[in-house]
Amino acid sequence: MYSVRVELTLNILLCGRHLTRFLVLNSRV
């Protein structure tokens, strides 16, 4: 349970980071 929860949290954080980077690049252009 714990490992699965941690994995999900990490995936969400990575996705959020990727989205923010994508938005920043779009806003620059």
matplotlib code that plots the C-alpha trace (Angstrom):
import matplotlib.pyplot as plt

x = [0.0, 2.7, 5.0, 2.0, 1.0, 4.5, 4.8, 1.5, 2.7, 6.0, 4.2, 1.8, 4.7, 6.7, 3.6, 3.0, 6.6, 6.4, 3.1, 4.6, 7.6, 5.4, 3.3, 6.4, 7.8, 4.4, 4.1, 7.6, 6.7]
y = [0.0, 2.5, 1.8, 2.1, 5.4, 6.8, 5.7, 7.5, 10.6, 10.6, 10.2, 13.1, 15.3, 14.4, 15.0, 18.4, 19.3, 18.4, 20.3, 23.5, 23.3, 22.9, 25.9, 28.0, 27.2, 28.0, 31.3, 32.3, 31.7]
z = [0.0, 1.0, -1.9, -4.3, -2.7, -2.9, -6.6, -7.4, -5.6, -7.5, -10.8, -10.0, -9.0, -12.2, -14.4, -12.7, -13.2, -16.9, -17.3, -15.6, -17.9, -20.9, -19.9, -19.3, -22.7, -24.3, -22.5, -23.6, -27.2]

ax = plt.figure().add_subplot(projection="3d")
ax.plot(x, y, z, "-o")
ax.set_aspect("equal")
plt.show()
